[in-house]
Amino acid sequence: MSLSCSCDYDYDPEPGMIIWYSPNDYSLLTTTKRKRCCSCNELIDKGSISTSFERYKIPDSEIEESIYGEGGEIPMASKYMCERCSDLYFSINELGFCINLDDDMRDLVKEYKRDYVG
């Protein structure tokens, strides 16, 4: 994807849609194993500064709705960003752009420089 200024935060989540919540700050990676950065794909060492994104799925079947309730959220595995990509993520987010977690933050910064800085 690319940078977008039009975020639709008042959307009505569709069944099966995966949503994630933006963290407020950095944290230490406290998982039992190293994790891959969802942006640059580099390994993040245990105990390193990173950012954790909690993800959820909107129920898409009657069984899931009976377990999690209508409008409920099914917890999914979190995604993580390394410190470098987290720095870029927070900067781009602060500028008001919408961001897809799977985008490479380095490419988004290059796009910002090319299209918005000149």
N, C-alpha and C positions, 0 to 999 in steps of 0.2 A: 504494500500500500504506500501511500504518500501522505504528506502533511495535509491536514484538513482543518479549517477553522469552524466548520459546522458540526458541532457535536449535538446529537439528539438525546439529551438526558431524560426527557419526558416521554420516552418510548414505552410502549406496552410490550413487555417481553413475550416473545413467541415460544411455544413449547419446544423444548430441545435446545434452546439458545444457551450458549455458555457466556456467563458474565463474570467480571472480575472487579475487585475493589482496589482503588489506588491507595497505596500506603502513604502515611504522612511523613515517614522518616526512614532512615537506614536502620538496619539491624545486623546482628551477627548471624551467620549461618550456623544453626544449631542442629542440623539433621545428622543422622548417623553416618551418612556418606556424602562425598562431594556431589555437587549438583552442577548441571550445565546452565550457563547463562542463556535465557530464552531469546536474547537479542544477538549476541556475538558468538554464541556457542562455545565459549571458553569454559573450562572447568573452574568452579569456585571451590576453594579449599574450606574445610570445616573451620569454623571460628573466624572466617574472613568477613569483612564488611560487605554487605549485600542489601538487596531489597527483596522482600517477599510479597507476592501478589496472591491473595486468596481468590480462588475461583469456585464458581458454582454453576450448576446446570438447572434450567427451569424444567420441571417435570413434563414429560411428553407422553405419558400413558396413564390410564386409570389406576394402575397399580402404584406407580410412583406418586400420583396425587393422593391416594389413600394413605400412603406412608408419610409424605412430607407436607400434605395439605395443598389446597388450591393456592397458587401464587407462592408456594414454598420454594426453597432452594436446596438442591442436592449438593453437598460438599464434594469438591473434586481436589485433586492434588494441586498444591500451590506451584506457581512458577517463580523463578528467581532470576535476578539480574545481578551481575558483578558490580563492583563499586564504580568502575568507569562508565558502564552503560547506565547505571542508576543516576550518576551525575548528569548525564545527557538527558535521561528521561525527565528528571525533575526540572531541568532547565527548559526543555521543550514544552512540558506541561505548564510551567509557569507563564510561558508566552501565550498560552491559551489554545494550543493546538491539540487536536484529538490524536491519540496514539494507539496503535495496535501493538500488543505485547510481542508479537512475532516479528515485528519490523526490526531491522538492524538500526539502532540509534545512531550509529556513525553515518549511515546513509541518509538518515533524516536530517542530521546536522548539515551534511553537504548540500542537500536539497534546500534547506533553509538559507544557507549562504548564497546559493545560486539564484534562488527565486525571490528572496525577500531582502537580502542585504545588497546584492548587486555586485 
